[in-house]
Amino acid sequence: MAAPTAGMGPDRPPWTVASAKAHLSELIERALSEGPQTITRRGRPVVVVVATPDWERRNRHTGSLADFFARSPLAGSGLVIERIQAAPRDFEL
């Protein structure tokens, strides 16, 4: 049985769960060479297979939270956010 043309994008329709299971090695190779591969269940996209280097690049965090805010487009804009000074409300646990 020939492997289906599948993946992501208009020229690569998504893989079905059955075709992904039957052609797992090819699915992995295509994720490495062509980019993310979509797997559908009952016609709906449910999973995307992504090569590890792509995943790590997308999820790499650089710097601290303070660095993130310092690089914000609002840094140095003069935006002032006032904090409400009222006491916290009472509640029961």
C-alpha positions as MATLAB code, in Angstrom:
seq = 'MAAPTAGMGPDRPPWTVASAKAHLSELIERALSEGPQTITRRGRPVVVVVATPDWERRNRHTGSLADFFARSPLAGSGLVIERIQAAPRDFEL';
ca = [
       0.000    0.000    0.000;
       1.425    3.373   -0.964;
       1.731    6.003    1.743;
      -0.769    8.835    1.583;
       0.184   12.373    0.746;
      -0.505   14.022    4.061;
       0.664   16.717    6.419;
      -0.225   20.370    6.708;
      -1.264   22.902    4.134;
      -3.379   22.825    0.994;
      -0.910   20.653   -0.923;
      -0.592   18.212    1.994;
      -3.942   17.111    3.414;
      -3.846   15.890    7.031;
      -3.078   12.334    8.087;
      -5.901   10.227    9.477;
      -5.167    8.329   12.682;
      -5.205    5.067   10.710;
      -2.754    6.325    8.059;
      -0.499    7.850   10.737;
      -0.364    4.523   12.568;
       0.266    2.578    9.378;
       2.990    4.969    8.158;
       4.543    6.258   11.389;
       8.116    6.192   10.049;
       7.111    8.271    7.033;
       5.129   10.656    9.228;
       8.232   11.248   11.344;
      10.449   11.718    8.282;
       8.018   14.246    6.800;
       7.836   16.154   10.092;
      11.637   16.372    9.983;
      11.915   17.328    6.318;
       8.677   19.181    5.489;
       7.533   20.618    8.794;
       4.585   19.998   11.128;
       2.219   17.160   10.222;
      -1.464   17.244   11.237;
      -3.330   14.123   12.321;
      -7.133   14.107   12.261;
      -9.735   12.027   14.048;
     -13.180   11.858   12.484;
     -12.205   14.676   10.138;
     -11.091   17.102   12.870;
      -7.473   18.090   13.532;
      -6.418   16.664   16.910;
      -2.610   16.406   16.917;
       0.340   18.020   15.199;
       3.627   16.124   14.971;
       6.544   18.549   15.091;
      10.276   17.871   14.827;
      12.115   18.348   18.120;
      14.313   21.241   16.882;
      11.199   23.120   15.718;
       9.450   22.470   19.035;
      12.458   23.620   21.079;
      12.854   26.755   18.963;
       9.184   27.681   19.478;
       9.296   27.027   23.216;
      12.669   28.495   24.077;
      12.476   31.041   26.843;
      15.188   33.628   27.065;
      15.627   35.939   29.989;
      13.539   36.475   33.073;
      10.038   37.831   33.475;
      11.581   41.213   34.295;
      13.488   41.085   30.978;
      10.257   40.275   29.162;
       8.509   43.325   30.606;
      11.560   45.516   29.951;
      11.370   44.566   26.233;
       7.649   45.320   26.097;
       6.487   47.930   23.581;
       4.917   49.709   26.563;
       8.246   50.076   28.387;
       9.051   53.757   28.620;
       5.649   54.754   27.216;
       4.652   56.594   30.363;
       1.730   54.247   30.998;
       0.760   54.448   34.652;
      -1.280   51.674   36.195;
      -2.785   52.590   39.518;
      -3.288   49.927   42.128;
      -6.470   49.992   44.184;
      -5.472   50.672   47.769;
      -8.687   49.377   49.351;
      -8.495   46.501   51.799;
      -9.283   43.054   50.449;
     -12.882   41.901   50.715;
     -13.978   39.498   53.445;
     -14.804   35.941   52.485;
     -15.331   32.620   54.203;
     -13.521   29.407   53.408;
];
